[in-house]
Amino acid sequence: MGRIIQTPDCVAEGAAYLARIEPRFADALAQTGPLPLRRRRDGFEALLDAIVSQQVSVAAAAAIWGRMKAAKLTGPRKVIRASDEELRACGLSRQKIRYARALAAARIDFRALRDVPTPEVIATLVEVPGIGRWTAEIYAMFSLGRADVFAPGDLALQEAAKLLFDLEARPRERELRVMAEAWAPWRGVAARALWAYYRVAKDREGIR
C-alpha cells in the first residue's frame, strides 16, 4: 500500500521531498505555506460527498452537501428510503440521484478497503455506477490517506500544473499522469501542493 498520510508531519515530509527534487515545487510551497492534511473519514458518506462534488464548483458542492446533511440524507439507508423529490430538493441532479442510490445498494466493505493495495481499491470503487477514476482516487487520497495517489483528471490540478510548470496548454489526464510519475512516492502531497498553488494563483479553491 505504501506510505499512509496520517498527520501534518507526513504532509510536511512529502512537501520537503518534492521541494528537493523539483525547484518549481519549492517555489510553489514558498507561496502557499504549509499544506493542509486533508484527511477525511472513510466510508459511505465520504464517497457520497465525492459524488456530490463531481462536475460542480466547490461552492455549489458545499451548498448541496450542507443541505443533505441538514436533511440527514447522508447514510445508505436514508438515501434508499428517500424520495427523488427529497434528494432533488437538496440539489442533486437526476443522474446523481441514480448514482447515490447505486452506491447505497453496492454494500461496499469499506473497512476491508483500508488494507488492500490502491489498484484494488480503485477497481472496487469504479464498479459502482457514478464512481469514475477521479472519485476513486480522491477517496484513496483523502479517506484512506494513500500518499502516492494522484488524480490527474482533476481540472484544478491540470490548470495548476500548467501555471506552475509554464506549459503552453493545460495537460490532459494522460499527460499529467505521466508527468506525476516523477513525484512518486509522494504524489498525494504533490496534488495537495498543486491545489494550494491553484488557490494562490486563481484566488479560488480547487478542491473541498
Accessible surface in RSA format (square Angstrom, percent):
REM  Atomic radii and reference values for relative SASA: ProtOr
REM  Chains: A
REM  Algorithm: Lee & Richards
REM  Probe-radius: 1.40
REM  Slices: 20
REM RES _ NUM      All-atoms   Total-Side   Main-Chain    Non-polar    All polar
REM                ABS   REL    ABS   REL    ABS   REL    ABS   REL    ABS   REL
RES MET A   1   109.18  56.5  51.28  33.9  57.89 137.8  58.76  50.0  50.42  66.8
RES GLY A   2    63.51  78.3   0.00   N/A  63.51  78.3  41.17 113.0  22.34  50.0
RES ARG A   3   107.28  45.0  91.44  46.6  15.84  37.7  44.72  61.1  62.56  37.9
RES ILE A   4    46.87  26.7  40.42  30.1   6.45  15.5  40.42  29.1   6.45  17.5
RES ILE A   5     0.00   0.0   0.00   0.0   0.00   0.0   0.00   0.0   0.00   0.0
RES GLN A   6   124.41  69.6 106.23  77.6  18.18  43.3  17.42  37.1 106.99  81.1
RES THR A   7    61.31  43.6  60.75  61.6   0.56   1.3  56.82  76.3   4.49   6.8
RES PRO A   8    87.50  63.8  83.78  76.4   3.72  13.5  84.23  69.5   3.27  20.3
RES ASP A   9   113.07  79.2 107.58 107.1   5.50  13.0  29.01  68.3  84.07  83.8
RES CYS A  10    14.79  11.2  13.77  15.4   1.02   2.4   0.83   2.1  13.96  15.1
RES VAL A  11     2.04   1.3   2.04   1.9   0.00   0.0   2.04   1.8   0.00   0.0
RES ALA A  12    60.04  55.2  49.24  76.0  10.80  24.6  55.54  78.2   4.51  11.9
RES GLU A  13    84.59  48.6  75.64  57.2   8.95  21.3  39.25  75.9  45.35  37.0
RES GLY A  14     0.00   0.0   0.00   N/A   0.00   0.0   0.00   0.0   0.00   0.0
RES ALA A  15    13.51  12.4  13.38  20.7   0.13   0.3  13.51  19.0   0.00   0.0
RES ALA A  16    48.78  44.9  39.68  61.2   9.10  20.7  47.48  66.9   1.30   3.5
RES TYR A  17    56.97  26.6  56.97  32.4   0.00   0.0  33.98  25.5  22.99  28.3
RES LEU A  18     0.02   0.0   0.02   0.0   0.00   0.0   0.02   0.0   0.00   0.0
RES ALA A  19    32.50  29.9  22.57  34.8   9.94  22.6  22.91  32.3   9.60  25.4
RES ARG A  20   175.83  73.8 138.70  70.7  37.13  88.4  75.22 102.8 100.61  61.0
RES ILE A  21    72.43  41.2  40.35  30.1  32.08  77.3  47.02  33.9  25.41  69.0
RES GLU A  22    38.36  22.0  38.36  29.0   0.00   0.0   2.22   4.3  36.14  29.5
RES PRO A  23    93.93  68.5  91.04  83.0   2.89  10.5  93.66  77.3   0.27   1.7
RES ARG A  24    97.05  40.7  96.89  49.4   0.15   0.4  15.85  21.7  81.19  49.2
RES PHE A  25     0.08   0.0   0.08   0.1   0.00   0.0   0.08   0.1   0.00   0.0
RES ALA A  26    37.51  34.5  30.17  46.6   7.34  16.7  31.31  44.1   6.20  16.4
RES ASP A  27    86.39  60.5  82.14  81.8   4.25  10.1  20.58  48.4  65.80  65.6
RES ALA A  28     0.42   0.4   0.42   0.6   0.00   0.0   0.42   0.6   0.00   0.0
RES LEU A  29    26.25  14.6  20.56  14.7   5.70  14.3  20.96  14.7   5.30  14.2
RES ALA A  30    89.58  82.4  47.19  72.8  42.39  96.4  59.43  83.7  30.16  79.9
RES GLN A  31   102.50  57.3  72.48  53.0  30.02  71.5  33.88  72.1  68.62  52.0
RES THR A  32    19.97  14.2   0.34   0.3  19.64  46.8   1.42   1.9  18.55  28.0
RES GLY A  33    26.69  32.9   0.00   N/A  26.69  32.9  24.87  68.3   1.82   4.1
RES PRO A  34   139.54 101.7 109.61  99.9  29.93 108.8 121.62 100.4  17.92 111.4
RES LEU A  35    16.18   9.0   0.56   0.4  15.61  39.3   0.91   0.6  15.26  41.1
RES PRO A  36    54.63  39.8  43.10  39.3  11.53  41.9  54.47  45.0   0.16   1.0
RES LEU A  37    47.88  26.7  41.31  29.6   6.57  16.5  41.31  29.0   6.57  17.7
RES ARG A  38    51.71  21.7  33.95  17.3  17.76  42.3  17.80  24.3  33.91  20.6
RES ARG A  39    81.07  34.0  53.29  27.2  27.77  66.1  17.01  23.3  64.05  38.8
RES ARG A  40    70.40  29.6  57.87  29.5  12.53  29.8  39.57  54.1  30.83  18.7
RES ARG A  41   216.51  90.9 202.03 103.0  14.48  34.5  86.16 117.8 130.35  79.0
RES ASP A  42    33.99  23.8  16.35  16.3  17.63  41.7   2.91   6.8  31.08  31.0
RES GLY A  43    12.30  15.2   0.00   N/A  12.30  15.2  12.30  33.7   0.00   0.0
RES PHE A  44    20.82  10.4  16.26  10.1   4.56  11.9  16.26   9.9   4.56  13.1
RES GLU A  45    71.26  40.9  68.90  52.1   2.36   5.6  26.13  50.5  45.13  36.8
RES ALA A  46    16.88  15.5   5.13   7.9  11.75  26.7  12.23  17.2   4.65  12.3
RES LEU A  47     0.00   0.0   0.00   0.0   0.00   0.0   0.00   0.0   0.00   0.0
RES LEU A  48     0.48   0.3   0.48   0.3   0.00   0.0   0.48   0.3   0.00   0.0
RES ASP A  49    20.87  14.6  20.86  20.8   0.02   0.0   2.88   6.8  17.99  17.9
RES ALA A  50     4.60   4.2   1.68   2.6   2.92   6.6   4.60   6.5   0.00   0.0
RES ILE A  51     0.75   0.4   0.75   0.6   0.00   0.0   0.75   0.5   0.00   0.0
RES VAL A  52     0.26   0.2   0.23   0.2   0.03   0.1   0.23   0.2   0.03   0.1
RES SER A  53    23.80  20.1  16.33  21.8   7.47  17.2  12.64  26.9  11.16  15.6
RES GLN A  54    25.58  14.3  23.49  17.2   2.09   5.0  13.56  28.9  12.02   9.1
RES GLN A  55   181.43 101.5 131.96  96.4  49.47 117.8  58.65 124.8 122.78  93.1
RES VAL A  56    60.10  39.5  32.98  29.9  27.12  65.4  43.29  37.6  16.82  45.6
RES SER A  57    70.49  59.6  51.19  68.3  19.30  44.5  53.70 114.4  16.78  23.5
RES VAL A  58    40.23  26.5  35.45  32.1   4.78  11.5  37.27  32.4   2.95   8.0
RES ALA A  59    78.08  71.8  63.57  98.1  14.51  33.0  71.21 100.3   6.87  18.2
RES ALA A  60    38.70  35.6  30.37  46.9   8.33  18.9  38.09  53.6   0.61   1.6
RES ALA A  61     0.89   0.8   0.89   1.4   0.00   0.0   0.89   1.3   0.00   0.0
RES ALA A  62    48.77  44.8  39.08  60.3   9.69  22.0  40.03  56.4   8.73  23.1
RES ALA A  63    48.76  44.8  34.85  53.8  13.91  31.6  46.56  65.6   2.19   5.8
RES ILE A  64    16.83   9.6  16.83  12.5   0.00   0.0  16.83  12.1   0.00   0.0
RES TRP A  65    22.69   9.1  22.69  11.0   0.00   0.0  12.85   6.9   9.84  16.0
RES GLY A  66    37.69  46.5   0.00   N/A  37.69  46.5  31.64  86.8   6.05  13.6
RES ARG A  67   110.20  46.3 104.42  53.2   5.78  13.8  55.38  75.7  54.82  33.2
RES MET A  68     0.00   0.0   0.00   0.0   0.00   0.0   0.00   0.0   0.00   0.0
RES LYS A  69   100.75  49.2  87.65  53.8  13.11  31.2  53.01  47.7  47.74  50.9
RES ALA A  70    86.87  79.9  50.14  77.4  36.73  83.5  63.20  89.0  23.67  62.7
RES ALA A  71    52.29  48.1  24.83  38.3  27.45  62.5  36.46  51.3  15.83  41.9
RES LYS A  72   148.51  72.5 142.20  87.2   6.31  15.0  89.68  80.7  58.83  62.7
RES LEU A  73    16.21   9.0  16.21  11.6   0.00   0.0  16.21  11.4   0.00   0.0
RES THR A  74    17.86  12.7  16.09  16.3   1.77   4.2   0.02   0.0  17.84  27.0
RES GLY A  75    23.23  28.6   0.00   N/A  23.23  28.6  20.39  55.9   2.84   6.4
RES PRO A  76    53.31  38.9  53.31  48.6   0.00   0.0  53.31  44.0   0.00   0.0
RES ARG A  77   169.83  71.3 167.79  85.5   2.04   4.9  43.75  59.8 126.09  76.4
RES LYS A  78   107.35  52.4 105.82  64.9   1.53   3.6  55.01  49.5  52.34  55.7
RES VAL A  79     0.00   0.0   0.00   0.0   0.00   0.0   0.00   0.0   0.00   0.0
RES ILE A  80    94.82  54.0  79.00  58.9  15.82  38.1  80.14  57.7  14.69  39.9
RES ARG A  81   184.66  77.5 151.13  77.0  33.53  79.8  59.77  81.7 124.89  75.7
RES ALA A  82     8.30   7.6   0.08   0.1   8.22  18.7   3.45   4.9   4.85  12.8
RES SER A  83    46.15  39.0  36.41  48.6   9.74  22.4  41.18  87.7   4.97   7.0
RES ASP A  84    59.85  41.9  56.56  56.3   3.29   7.8   8.53  20.1  51.32  51.2
RES GLU A  85   116.29  66.8 110.15  83.3   6.13  14.6  61.80 119.5  54.49  44.5
RES GLU A  86    91.85  52.7  84.90  64.2   6.96  16.6  34.20  66.1  57.66  47.1
RES LEU A  87     0.00   0.0   0.00   0.0   0.00   0.0   0.00   0.0   0.00   0.0
RES ARG A  88   112.95  47.4 103.65  52.8   9.30  22.1  57.06  78.0  55.89  33.9
RES ALA A  89    79.54  73.1  46.93  72.4  32.61  74.2  59.79  84.2  19.75  52.3
RES CYS A  90     6.08   4.6   5.39   6.0   0.69   1.6   0.69   1.8   5.39   5.8
RES GLY A  91    34.27  42.3   0.00   N/A  34.27  42.3  17.68  48.5  16.59  37.2
RES LEU A  92     3.74   2.1   1.02   0.7   2.72   6.8   1.30   0.9   2.44   6.6
RES SER A  93    58.04  49.0  46.10  61.5  11.95  27.5  52.77 112.4   5.27   7.4
RES ARG A  94   199.05  83.6 192.29  98.0   6.76  16.1  73.55 100.5 125.50  76.1
RES GLN A  95    95.00  53.1  88.89  65.0   6.11  14.5  22.46  47.8  72.54  55.0
RES LYS A  96    21.22  10.3  21.08  12.9   0.13   0.3  20.42  18.4   0.80   0.8
RES ILE A  97     7.88   4.5   7.88   5.9   0.00   0.0   7.88   5.7   0.00   0.0
RES ARG A  98   133.98  56.3 128.48  65.5   5.50  13.1  66.57  91.0  67.41  40.9
RES TYR A  99    32.54  15.2  32.54  18.5   0.00   0.0   9.75   7.3  22.79  28.1
RES ALA A 100     0.27   0.2   0.27   0.4   0.00   0.0   0.27   0.4   0.00   0.0
RES ARG A 101    62.58  26.3  60.41  30.8   2.17   5.2  46.31  63.3  16.27   9.9
RES ALA A 102    23.71  21.8  11.52  17.8  12.19  27.7  19.78  27.9   3.93  10.4
RES LEU A 103     3.46   1.9   0.16   0.1   3.30   8.3   0.16   0.1   3.30   8.9
RES ALA A 104     9.05   8.3   0.00   0.0   9.05  20.6   0.17   0.2   8.88  23.5
RES ALA A 105    68.91  63.4  46.18  71.3  22.74  51.7  51.29  72.2  17.62  46.7
RES ALA A 106    42.76  39.3   9.77  15.1  32.99  75.1  21.28  30.0  21.49  56.9
RES ARG A 107   217.88  91.5 184.08  93.8  33.79  80.5  70.53  96.4 147.35  89.3
RES ILE A 108    26.41  15.0   7.12   5.3  19.28  46.5  12.64   9.1  13.77  37.4
RES ASP A 109    91.15  63.8  78.14  77.8  13.00  30.7  38.31  90.2  52.84  52.7
RES PHE A 110    34.19  17.1  31.38  19.4   2.81   7.3  31.38  19.0   2.81   8.0
RES ARG A 111   168.77  70.9 164.71  84.0   4.06   9.7  62.39  85.3 106.38  64.5
RES ALA A 112    46.18  42.5  35.40  54.6  10.78  24.5  44.77  63.0   1.41   3.7
RES LEU A 113     9.58   5.3   9.58   6.9   0.00   0.0   9.58   6.7   0.00   0.0
RES ARG A 114   105.56  44.3  96.80  49.3   8.76  20.9  35.71  48.8  69.85  42.3
RES ASP A 115   110.56  77.4  88.50  88.1  22.06  52.2  28.24  66.5  82.32  82.1
RES VAL A 116    27.59  18.2  27.35  24.8   0.24   0.6  27.59  24.0   0.00   0.0
RES PRO A 117    70.25  51.2  70.22  64.0   0.03   0.1  70.25  58.0   0.00   0.0
RES THR A 118    26.67  19.0  25.51  25.9   1.15   2.7  22.25  29.9   4.42   6.7
RES PRO A 119   102.74  74.9  91.36  83.3  11.38  41.4  97.94  80.9   4.80  29.8
RES GLU A 120    89.65  51.5  84.62  64.0   5.03  12.0  30.97  59.9  58.68  47.9
RES VAL A 121     0.00   0.0   0.00   0.0   0.00   0.0   0.00   0.0   0.00   0.0
RES ILE A 122     8.72   5.0   8.72   6.5   0.00   0.0   8.72   6.3   0.00   0.0
RES ALA A 123    53.91  49.6  48.21  74.4   5.70  13.0  52.17  73.5   1.74   4.6
RES THR A 124    45.78  32.6  41.22  41.8   4.56  10.9  28.00  37.6  17.78  26.9
RES LEU A 125     0.00   0.0   0.00   0.0   0.00   0.0   0.00   0.0   0.00   0.0
RES VAL A 126    61.49  40.5  41.89  37.9  19.60  47.2  41.89  36.4  19.60  53.2
RES GLU A 127   142.20  81.6 110.78  83.8  31.42  74.8  42.67  82.5  99.53  81.3
RES VAL A 128     9.70   6.4   6.86   6.2   2.84   6.8   8.50   7.4   1.21   3.3
RES PRO A 129    69.98  51.0  58.20  53.1  11.77  42.8  69.95  57.8   0.02   0.1
RES GLY A 130    20.09  24.8   0.00   N/A  20.09  24.8   7.21  19.8  12.89  28.9
RES ILE A 131     5.82   3.3   0.00   0.0   5.82  14.0   0.55   0.4   5.28  14.3
RES GLY A 132    38.53  47.5   0.00   N/A  38.53  47.5  34.55  94.8   3.98   8.9
RES ARG A 133   116.69  49.0 108.32  55.2   8.37  19.9  38.33  52.4  78.36  47.5
RES TRP A 134    55.15  22.1  49.89  24.1   5.26  12.4  49.40  26.3   5.75   9.3
RES THR A 135     1.77   1.3   1.77   1.8   0.00   0.0   0.00   0.0   1.77   2.7
RES ALA A 136     0.00   0.0   0.00   0.0   0.00   0.0   0.00   0.0   0.00   0.0
RES GLU A 137     5.20   3.0   5.20   3.9   0.00   0.0   1.80   3.5   3.40   2.8
RES ILE A 138     3.43   2.0   3.43   2.6   0.00   0.0   3.43   2.5   0.00   0.0
RES TYR A 139     3.81   1.8   0.81   0.5   3.00   7.8   3.81   2.9   0.00   0.0
RES ALA A 140     0.00   0.0   0.00   0.0   0.00   0.0   0.00   0.0   0.00   0.0
RES MET A 141     0.00   0.0   0.00   0.0   0.00   0.0   0.00   0.0   0.00   0.0
RES PHE A 142     0.45   0.2   0.45   0.3   0.00   0.0   0.45   0.3   0.00   0.0
RES SER A 143     5.49   4.6   2.12   2.8   3.37   7.8   0.00   0.0   5.49   7.7
RES LEU A 144    10.68   6.0   3.92   2.8   6.77  17.0   5.31   3.7   5.37  14.5
RES GLY A 145     0.00   0.0   0.00   N/A   0.00   0.0   0.00   0.0   0.00   0.0
RES ARG A 146     2.49   1.0   2.49   1.3   0.00   0.0   1.49   2.0   1.00   0.6
RES ALA A 147     1.00   0.9   0.54   0.8   0.46   1.0   0.54   0.8   0.46   1.2
RES ASP A 148    49.88  34.9  38.45  38.3  11.43  27.0  23.12  54.4  26.76  26.7
RES VAL A 149    11.41   7.5   8.46   7.7   2.94   7.1  11.41   9.9   0.00   0.0
RES PHE A 150    11.47   5.7   6.20   3.8   5.27  13.7   6.20   3.8   5.27  15.1
RES ALA A 151     0.00   0.0   0.00   0.0   0.00   0.0   0.00   0.0   0.00   0.0
RES PRO A 152     0.08   0.1   0.08   0.1   0.00   0.0   0.08   0.1   0.00   0.0
RES GLY A 153    24.54  30.3   0.00   N/A  24.54  30.3   7.14  19.6  17.39  39.0
RES ASP A 154    10.37   7.3   7.92   7.9   2.45   5.8   2.51   5.9   7.86   7.8
RES LEU A 155   115.98  64.6 111.16  79.5   4.81  12.1 111.37  78.2   4.60  12.4
RES ALA A 156    10.78   9.9   5.89   9.1   4.89  11.1   7.80  11.0   2.98   7.9
RES LEU A 157     0.00   0.0   0.00   0.0   0.00   0.0   0.00   0.0   0.00   0.0
RES GLN A 158    12.97   7.3  12.97   9.5   0.00   0.0   0.00   0.0  12.97   9.8
RES GLU A 159    21.38  12.3  21.38  16.2   0.00   0.0   6.38  12.3  14.99  12.2
RES ALA A 160     0.00   0.0   0.00   0.0   0.00   0.0   0.00   0.0   0.00   0.0
RES ALA A 161     0.00   0.0   0.00   0.0   0.00   0.0   0.00   0.0   0.00   0.0
RES LYS A 162    54.15  26.4  53.00  32.5   1.15   2.7  18.97  17.1  35.18  37.5
RES LEU A 163    63.83  35.5  45.17  32.3  18.67  46.9  48.28  33.9  15.55  41.8
RES LEU A 164    13.41   7.5   6.63   4.7   6.77  17.0   7.26   5.1   6.14  16.5
RES PHE A 165    26.89  13.5  18.92  11.7   7.97  20.7  18.92  11.5   7.97  22.8
RES ASP A 166   116.40  81.5  95.33  94.9  21.07  49.8  16.03  37.7 100.37 100.1
RES LEU A 167    61.74  34.4  50.04  35.8  11.70  29.4  52.91  37.2   8.83  23.8
RES GLU A 168   180.49 103.6 144.12 109.0  36.37  86.6  65.41 126.5 115.08  94.0
RES ALA A 169    67.49  62.1  58.50  90.3   8.99  20.5  60.96  85.8   6.53  17.3
RES ARG A 170   108.06  45.4  92.73  47.3  15.33  36.5  23.19  31.7  84.87  51.4
RES PRO A 171     9.20   6.7   5.41   4.9   3.80  13.8   8.93   7.4   0.27   1.7
RES ARG A 172   186.58  78.3 183.12  93.3   3.46   8.2  57.75  78.9 128.84  78.1
RES GLU A 173    72.30  41.5  68.96  52.2   3.34   8.0  21.75  42.1  50.55  41.3
RES ARG A 174   198.30  83.3 193.21  98.5   5.09  12.1  70.97  97.0 127.34  77.2
RES GLU A 175   100.68  57.8  90.88  68.8   9.81  23.4  43.06  83.3  57.62  47.0
RES LEU A 176     0.00   0.0   0.00   0.0   0.00   0.0   0.00   0.0   0.00   0.0
RES ARG A 177    71.17  29.9  70.65  36.0   0.52   1.2  47.73  65.2  23.44  14.2
RES VAL A 178    91.46  60.2  85.84  77.7   5.61  13.5  85.84  74.6   5.61  15.2
RES MET A 179    50.42  26.1  37.64  24.9  12.78  30.4  40.94  34.8   9.48  12.6
RES ALA A 180     0.90   0.8   0.90   1.4   0.00   0.0   0.90   1.3   0.00   0.0
RES GLU A 181   103.50  59.4  90.84  68.7  12.67  30.2  28.16  54.5  75.34  61.5
RES ALA A 182    73.09  67.2  49.15  75.8  23.94  54.5  61.82  87.1  11.27  29.8
RES TRP A 183     8.06   3.2   8.06   3.9   0.00   0.0   1.81   1.0   6.25  10.1
RES ALA A 184    33.95  31.2  25.32  39.1   8.62  19.6  25.52  35.9   8.43  22.3
RES PRO A 185    72.59  52.9  71.40  65.1   1.19   4.3  71.40  58.9   1.19   7.4
RES TRP A 186    14.45   5.8  14.45   7.0   0.00   0.0   4.22   2.3  10.23  16.6
RES ARG A 187    56.02  23.5  56.02  28.6   0.00   0.0   2.05   2.8  53.96  32.7
RES GLY A 188     0.00   0.0   0.00   N/A   0.00   0.0   0.00   0.0   0.00   0.0
RES VAL A 189     0.00   0.0   0.00   0.0   0.00   0.0   0.00   0.0   0.00   0.0
RES ALA A 190     0.00   0.0   0.00   0.0   0.00   0.0   0.00   0.0   0.00   0.0
RES ALA A 191     0.00   0.0   0.00   0.0   0.00   0.0   0.00   0.0   0.00   0.0
RES ARG A 192     0.42   0.2   0.00   0.0   0.42   1.0   0.00   0.0   0.42   0.3
RES ALA A 193     0.45   0.4   0.21   0.3   0.25   0.6   0.35   0.5   0.11   0.3
RES LEU A 194     0.12   0.1   0.01   0.0   0.11   0.3   0.12   0.1   0.00   0.0
RES TRP A 195     2.60   1.0   0.81   0.4   1.79   4.2   0.81   0.4   1.79   2.9
RES ALA A 196     3.73   3.4   1.89   2.9   1.84   4.2   3.61   5.1   0.13   0.3
RES TYR A 197    27.51  12.8  27.51  15.7   0.00   0.0   0.84   0.6  26.67  32.9
RES TYR A 198    18.43   8.6  18.43  10.5   0.00   0.0   0.90   0.7  17.53  21.6
RES ARG A 199    89.79  37.7  87.18  44.4   2.61   6.2  23.46  32.1  66.32  40.2
RES VAL A 200    61.69  40.6  36.23  32.8  25.46  61.4  42.65  37.1  19.04  51.6
RES ALA A 201    50.04  46.0  11.51  17.8  38.53  87.6  20.63  29.1  29.40  77.9
RES LYS A 202    69.03  33.7  52.60  32.3  16.43  39.1  15.80  14.2  53.23  56.7
RES ASP A 203   132.25  92.6 112.06 111.5  20.20  47.8  30.83  72.6 101.42 101.2
RES ARG A 204   134.96  56.7 125.92  64.2   9.04  21.5  58.52  80.0  76.44  46.3
RES GLU A 205    80.14  46.0  67.58  51.1  12.57  29.9  37.97  73.4  42.17  34.4
RES GLY A 206    15.73  19.4   0.00   N/A  15.73  19.4   3.52   9.7  12.21  27.3
RES ILE A 207    14.65   8.3  10.58   7.9   4.07   9.8  11.75   8.5   2.90   7.9
RES ARG A 208    68.33  28.7  42.67  21.7  25.66  61.1  39.55  54.1  28.77  17.4
END  Absolute sums over single chains surface
CHAIN  1 A    10594.3       8648.4       1945.9       5588.0       5006.3
END  Absolute sums over all chains
TOTAL         10594.3       8648.4       1945.9       5588.0       5006.3
